[in-house]
Amino acid sequence: MSNSKVVFLDVDGTITTYENVIPESAKRAIRTARANGHKVLMCTGRSKAENPPELTEIGFDGMIGGNGSYVEVNDQVVMHVHIDADQCRHIVDWCHARGLEFYLESNNGLFASENFRAAARPVLQLYMGRKGVENADQLETDDVMHGMVYDGELYRDDVNKVSFILSSYQDYLDAVEEFADMKVGTWGGAGETALFGDVATKDIDKAVAVHKAVEYLGVDMADTIAIGDAKVDIPMFEACASSVCMGSGGEEAKAAADYVTTDVAKDGLWNAFSHLGLV
């Protein structure tokens, strides 16, 4: 097909609802588009270990993970940028020294610090509550986080990203200074309301990874589409020829997108695919 498109899909809030439910219409949209000759790749902050079987079973042509640190196309690893062993040790030691609980995101699992499960529970309940999840105050850490490993080795050389629970916004500001050679961000809220800090390799984002995947596929950037719901998706929106934000997405992401579809739980993905002529 000469008019075949390559679609880059965020996962959380785009394919899945914030309760981690995948609408049937979203599965149908992805499968129909692929049957029509289009390519569909996940483009997510998740590492590979965080993808439950229900998600991978939909069928994809590839995955960009760790917000761009990992690129896989047609089961081939095209790019994988790690935090090196020394950087990992530095981050782990810094978190321990400050009494911050954290987890290391790798394709082999999410390796949690000693007290992460208990410390993260109220934080993740707040996070999910902000996303409008019902009975968020009943959730356990493992209900929200897929692929957590407890008692695992924390000095590692296979880490894509480290997330740590903020005791205050100052932890993030200090991390920016401490890890000047790395990319430090926050998630779970804007500014002072942020719940987590994260540390990753510099010069990596979803846009860099999209270009790598497109180059590997040998297609034209003019045939690319990005669909997401959050600020972290904006580089991907800017890189691709057209962009769609979910109706349930953040204001900044909506402003940056070419088109805004309905909420993720209200057939948002199907409606986006339909608008784009993919299904």
RONU-808141 format. One record per residue (C-alpha): x, y, z; residue in three letters. Coordinates in nm, 2 decimals, padded with zeros to 4 digits. Example, Ala and Ser with C-alpha at 12.3 -4.5 7.8 and 13.67 -1.06 7.14 Angstrom:
% residues 2
+--------+--------+--------+-----+
|     px |     py |     pz |   r |
+--------+--------+--------+-----+
|  01.23 | -00.45 |  00.78 | Ala |
|  01.37 | -00.11 |  00.71 | Ser |
+--------+--------+--------+-----+
END
This chain:
% residues 279
+--------+--------+--------+-----+
|     px |     py |     pz |   r |
+--------+--------+--------+-----+
|  00.00 |  00.00 |  00.00 | Met |
|  00.15 |  00.33 | -00.10 | Ser |
| -00.06 |  00.52 |  00.15 | Asn |
|  00.04 |  00.29 |  00.44 | Ser |
|  00.09 |  00.48 |  00.76 | Lys |
|  00.31 |  00.41 |  01.07 | Val |
|  00.12 |  00.48 |  01.39 | Val |
|  00.31 |  00.54 |  01.72 | Phe |
|  00.08 |  00.48 |  02.02 | Leu |
|  00.13 |  00.58 |  02.38 | Asp |
|  00.00 |  00.31 |  02.61 | Val |
| -00.12 |  00.45 |  02.95 | Asp |
| -00.42 |  00.67 |  02.89 | Gly |
| -00.42 |  00.60 |  02.52 | Thr |
| -00.45 |  00.23 |  02.46 | Ile |
| -00.54 |  00.15 |  02.82 | Thr |
| -00.77 |  00.35 |  03.06 | Thr |
| -00.61 |  00.48 |  03.38 | Tyr |
| -00.75 |  00.17 |  03.55 | Glu |
| -00.54 | -00.04 |  03.31 | Asn |
| -00.84 | -00.16 |  03.12 | Val |
| -00.80 | -00.20 |  02.74 | Ile |
| -01.13 | -00.11 |  02.57 | Pro |
| -01.24 | -00.37 |  02.31 | Glu |
| -01.27 | -00.09 |  02.05 | Ser |
| -00.90 | -00.01 |  02.10 | Ala |
| -00.80 | -00.37 |  02.03 | Lys |
| -01.03 | -00.37 |  01.73 | Arg |
| -00.88 | -00.04 |  01.60 | Ala |
| -00.52 | -00.17 |  01.62 | Ile |
| -00.60 | -00.50 |  01.46 | Arg |
| -00.81 | -00.35 |  01.18 | Thr |
| -00.55 | -00.09 |  01.10 | Ala |
| -00.28 | -00.36 |  01.08 | Arg |
| -00.50 | -00.58 |  00.86 | Ala |
| -00.54 | -00.27 |  00.64 | Asn |
| -00.16 | -00.26 |  00.59 | Gly |
| -00.07 |  00.01 |  00.84 | His |
|  00.21 | -00.04 |  01.10 | Lys |
|  00.13 |  00.02 |  01.47 | Val |
|  00.41 |  00.05 |  01.73 | Leu |
|  00.38 |  00.11 |  02.10 | Met |
|  00.56 |  00.43 |  02.21 | Cys |
|  00.55 |  00.43 |  02.59 | Thr |
|  00.72 |  00.52 |  02.91 | Gly |
|  00.69 |  00.15 |  03.01 | Arg |
|  00.98 | -00.09 |  02.99 | Ser |
|  00.91 | -00.42 |  02.82 | Lys |
|  00.86 | -00.61 |  03.15 | Ala |
|  00.56 | -00.38 |  03.23 | Glu |
|  00.35 | -00.50 |  02.93 | Asn |
|  00.09 | -00.75 |  03.05 | Pro |
|  00.00 | -01.04 |  02.81 | Pro |
| -00.34 | -00.87 |  02.73 | Glu |
| -00.16 | -00.58 |  02.57 | Leu |
|  00.11 | -00.77 |  02.37 | Thr |
| -00.16 | -01.02 |  02.25 | Glu |
| -00.33 | -00.73 |  02.05 | Ile |
| -00.03 | -00.75 |  01.81 | Gly |
|  00.21 | -00.47 |  01.73 | Phe |
|  00.49 | -00.41 |  01.47 | Asp |
|  00.72 | -00.29 |  01.74 | Gly |
|  00.78 | -00.11 |  02.07 | Met |
|  00.95 |  00.20 |  02.18 | Ile |
|  01.00 |  00.17 |  02.56 | Gly |
|  01.14 |  00.37 |  02.85 | Gly |
|  01.02 |  00.70 |  02.68 | Asn |
|  01.26 |  00.64 |  02.39 | Gly |
|  01.55 |  00.45 |  02.54 | Ser |
|  01.45 |  00.12 |  02.38 | Tyr |
|  01.34 |  00.06 |  02.02 | Val |
|  01.23 | -00.28 |  01.89 | Glu |
|  01.08 | -00.33 |  01.54 | Val |
|  00.96 | -00.66 |  01.40 | Asn |
|  01.13 | -00.84 |  01.70 | Asp |
|  01.46 | -00.68 |  01.62 | Gln |
|  01.62 | -00.45 |  01.88 | Val |
|  01.71 | -00.14 |  01.68 | Val |
|  01.84 |  00.08 |  01.97 | Met |
|  01.89 |  00.03 |  02.35 | His |
|  02.04 |  00.30 |  02.56 | Val |
|  02.11 |  00.20 |  02.92 | His |
|  02.20 |  00.38 |  03.24 | Ile |
|  02.55 |  00.24 |  03.29 | Asp |
|  02.65 |  00.05 |  03.60 | Ala |
|  02.83 |  00.34 |  03.77 | Asp |
|  02.54 |  00.58 |  03.71 | Gln |
|  02.30 |  00.32 |  03.85 | Cys |
|  02.51 |  00.27 |  04.16 | Arg |
|  02.52 |  00.65 |  04.20 | His |
|  02.14 |  00.69 |  04.18 | Ile |
|  02.08 |  00.39 |  04.41 | Val |
|  02.32 |  00.52 |  04.67 | Asp |
|  02.18 |  00.87 |  04.65 | Trp |
|  01.82 |  00.75 |  04.70 | Cys |
|  01.93 |  00.53 |  05.00 | His |
|  02.12 |  00.82 |  05.16 | Ala |
|  01.81 |  01.04 |  05.14 | Arg |
|  01.57 |  00.77 |  05.25 | Gly |
|  01.38 |  00.77 |  04.92 | Leu |
|  01.21 |  00.46 |  04.80 | Glu |
|  01.26 |  00.38 |  04.42 | Phe |
|  01.24 |  00.13 |  04.15 | Tyr |
|  01.47 |  00.05 |  03.86 | Leu |
|  01.30 |  00.00 |  03.53 | Glu |
|  01.46 | -00.26 |  03.31 | Ser |
|  01.33 | -00.49 |  03.03 | Asn |
|  01.39 | -00.77 |  03.28 | Asn |
|  01.16 | -00.64 |  03.54 | Gly |
|  01.10 | -00.34 |  03.77 | Leu |
|  01.34 | -00.38 |  04.07 | Phe |
|  01.20 | -00.22 |  04.38 | Ala |
|  01.39 | -00.08 |  04.68 | Ser |
|  01.35 | -00.24 |  05.02 | Glu |
|  01.04 | -00.06 |  05.14 | Asn |
|  00.89 |  00.05 |  04.80 | Phe |
|  00.58 | -00.17 |  04.82 | Arg |
|  00.46 | -00.01 |  05.14 | Ala |
|  00.58 |  00.34 |  05.07 | Ala |
|  00.44 |  00.35 |  04.72 | Ala |
|  00.09 |  00.24 |  04.82 | Arg |
| -00.05 |  00.58 |  04.94 | Pro |
|  00.14 |  00.76 |  04.66 | Val |
|  00.00 |  00.54 |  04.39 | Leu |
| -00.35 |  00.56 |  04.54 | Gln |
| -00.33 |  00.94 |  04.52 | Leu |
| -00.19 |  00.91 |  04.16 | Tyr |
| -00.48 |  00.69 |  04.05 | Met |
| -00.73 |  00.90 |  04.24 | Gly |
| -00.62 |  01.20 |  04.04 | Arg |
| -00.68 |  01.01 |  03.72 | Lys |
| -01.04 |  00.95 |  03.83 | Gly |
| -01.01 |  00.58 |  03.91 | Val |
| -01.29 |  00.46 |  04.14 | Glu |
| -01.19 |  00.31 |  04.48 | Asn |
| -00.83 |  00.42 |  04.42 | Ala |
| -00.78 |  00.42 |  04.80 | Asp |
| -00.83 |  00.04 |  04.79 | Gln |
| -00.55 | -00.03 |  04.54 | Leu |
| -00.23 | -00.21 |  04.63 | Glu |
|  00.11 | -00.12 |  04.47 | Thr |
|  00.10 | -00.43 |  04.26 | Asp |
| -00.25 | -00.35 |  04.13 | Asp |
| -00.10 | -00.04 |  03.97 | Val |
|  00.25 | -00.15 |  03.88 | Met |
|  00.29 | -00.46 |  03.66 | His |
|  00.62 | -00.66 |  03.67 | Gly |
|  00.75 | -00.55 |  04.01 | Met |
|  01.04 | -00.76 |  04.16 | Val |
|  01.11 | -00.73 |  04.53 | Tyr |
|  01.44 | -00.84 |  04.69 | Asp |
|  01.62 | -00.81 |  04.35 | Gly |
|  01.97 | -00.69 |  04.28 | Glu |
|  01.98 | -00.30 |  04.28 | Leu |
|  02.32 | -00.24 |  04.14 | Tyr |
|  02.25 | -00.32 |  03.77 | Arg |
|  02.37 | -00.26 |  03.42 | Asp |
|  02.04 | -00.32 |  03.24 | Asp |
|  01.84 | -00.01 |  03.36 | Val |
|  01.65 |  00.22 |  03.13 | Asn |
|  01.52 |  00.46 |  03.39 | Lys |
|  01.49 |  00.50 |  03.77 | Val |
|  01.18 |  00.64 |  03.94 | Ser |
|  01.18 |  00.75 |  04.30 | Phe |
|  00.91 |  00.87 |  04.54 | Ile |
|  00.94 |  01.24 |  04.61 | Leu |
|  00.93 |  01.33 |  04.98 | Ser |
|  00.91 |  01.69 |  04.86 | Ser |
|  00.97 |  01.89 |  04.54 | Tyr |
|  01.32 |  01.97 |  04.68 | Gln |
|  01.42 |  01.60 |  04.61 | Asp |
|  01.36 |  01.67 |  04.24 | Tyr |
|  01.55 |  02.00 |  04.24 | Leu |
|  01.84 |  01.83 |  04.42 | Asp |
|  01.84 |  01.54 |  04.18 | Ala |
|  01.87 |  01.78 |  03.89 | Val |
|  02.20 |  01.91 |  04.04 | Glu |
|  02.32 |  01.57 |  04.16 | Glu |
|  02.27 |  01.40 |  03.82 | Phe |
|  02.37 |  01.69 |  03.59 | Ala |
|  02.49 |  01.44 |  03.32 | Asp |
|  02.15 |  01.28 |  03.31 | Met |
|  01.79 |  01.37 |  03.23 | Lys |
|  01.58 |  01.42 |  03.54 | Val |
|  01.21 |  01.46 |  03.53 | Gly |
|  00.89 |  01.42 |  03.74 | Thr |
|  00.56 |  01.24 |  03.69 | Trp |
|  00.23 |  01.20 |  03.87 | Gly |
|  00.15 |  01.57 |  03.86 | Gly |
|  00.29 |  01.91 |  03.76 | Ala |
|  00.55 |  02.11 |  03.96 | Gly |
|  00.49 |  02.09 |  04.33 | Glu |
|  00.22 |  01.83 |  04.29 | Thr |
|  00.45 |  01.58 |  04.13 | Ala |
|  00.47 |  01.24 |  04.31 | Leu |
|  00.77 |  01.08 |  04.15 | Phe |
|  01.11 |  01.19 |  04.02 | Gly |
|  01.28 |  01.00 |  03.75 | Asp |
|  01.64 |  00.98 |  03.61 | Val |
|  01.73 |  00.86 |  03.26 | Ala |
|  02.00 |  00.90 |  03.00 | Thr |
|  02.03 |  01.24 |  02.84 | Lys |
|  01.93 |  01.32 |  02.49 | Asp |
|  01.67 |  01.05 |  02.47 | Ile |
|  01.30 |  01.11 |  02.41 | Asp |
|  01.01 |  00.96 |  02.21 | Lys |
|  01.10 |  01.18 |  01.91 | Ala |
|  01.46 |  01.04 |  01.88 | Val |
|  01.32 |  00.69 |  01.90 | Ala |
|  01.05 |  00.75 |  01.65 | Val |
|  01.31 |  00.86 |  01.40 | His |
|  01.52 |  00.55 |  01.47 | Lys |
|  01.22 |  00.32 |  01.41 | Ala |
|  01.11 |  00.51 |  01.09 | Val |
|  01.47 |  00.49 |  00.95 | Glu |
|  01.47 |  00.11 |  01.03 | Tyr |
|  01.14 |  00.06 |  00.86 | Leu |
|  01.26 |  00.26 |  00.55 | Gly |
|  00.94 |  00.47 |  00.55 | Val |
|  00.89 |  00.84 |  00.51 | Asp |
|  00.83 |  01.07 |  00.81 | Met |
|  00.54 |  01.21 |  00.60 | Ala |
|  00.35 |  00.89 |  00.67 | Asp |
|  00.38 |  00.90 |  01.05 | Thr |
|  00.11 |  00.95 |  01.31 | Ile |
|  00.15 |  01.00 |  01.69 | Ala |
| -00.13 |  00.94 |  01.94 | Ile |
| -00.09 |  01.01 |  02.31 | Gly |
| -00.23 |  01.19 |  02.61 | Asp |
|  00.05 |  01.35 |  02.81 | Ala |
|  00.32 |  01.61 |  02.81 | Lys |
|  00.59 |  01.34 |  02.75 | Val |
|  00.41 |  01.27 |  02.42 | Asp |
|  00.47 |  01.62 |  02.28 | Ile |
|  00.82 |  01.55 |  02.13 | Pro |
|  00.65 |  01.25 |  01.94 | Met |
|  00.37 |  01.48 |  01.83 | Phe |
|  00.62 |  01.73 |  01.69 | Glu |
|  00.83 |  01.46 |  01.52 | Ala |
|  00.54 |  01.29 |  01.34 | Cys |
|  00.35 |  01.43 |  01.04 | Ala |
|  00.02 |  01.42 |  01.23 | Ser |
| -00.08 |  01.39 |  01.59 | Ser |
| -00.38 |  01.31 |  01.80 | Val |
| -00.44 |  01.37 |  02.17 | Cys |
| -00.69 |  01.17 |  02.37 | Met |
| -00.99 |  01.36 |  02.50 | Gly |
| -00.89 |  01.25 |  02.85 | Ser |
| -00.54 |  01.39 |  02.80 | Gly |
| -00.36 |  01.68 |  02.96 | Gly |
| -00.42 |  02.04 |  02.84 | Glu |
| -00.06 |  02.09 |  02.72 | Glu |
| -00.08 |  01.77 |  02.51 | Ala |
| -00.42 |  01.87 |  02.36 | Lys |
| -00.28 |  02.21 |  02.26 | Ala |
|  00.02 |  02.05 |  02.09 | Ala |
| -00.19 |  01.80 |  01.89 | Ala |
| -00.35 |  01.84 |  01.55 | Asp |
| -00.67 |  01.67 |  01.66 | Tyr |
| -00.83 |  01.58 |  01.98 | Val |
| -01.04 |  01.26 |  01.99 | Thr |
| -01.28 |  01.14 |  02.26 | Thr |
| -01.18 |  01.00 |  02.60 | Asp |
| -00.98 |  00.68 |  02.61 | Val |
| -01.28 |  00.49 |  02.77 | Ala |
| -01.52 |  00.64 |  02.52 | Lys |
| -01.38 |  00.47 |  02.21 | Asp |
| -01.11 |  00.74 |  02.18 | Gly |
| -00.86 |  00.53 |  01.99 | Leu |
| -01.12 |  00.38 |  01.75 | Trp |
| -01.25 |  00.73 |  01.68 | Asn |
| -00.90 |  00.86 |  01.62 | Ala |
| -00.82 |  00.57 |  01.38 | Phe |
| -01.15 |  00.63 |  01.21 | Ser |
| -01.08 |  01.01 |  01.17 | His |
| -00.74 |  00.93 |  01.02 | Leu |
| -00.88 |  00.67 |  00.78 | Gly |
| -00.69 |  00.38 |  00.92 | Leu |
| -01.00 |  00.16 |  00.99 | Val |
+--------+--------+--------+-----+
END
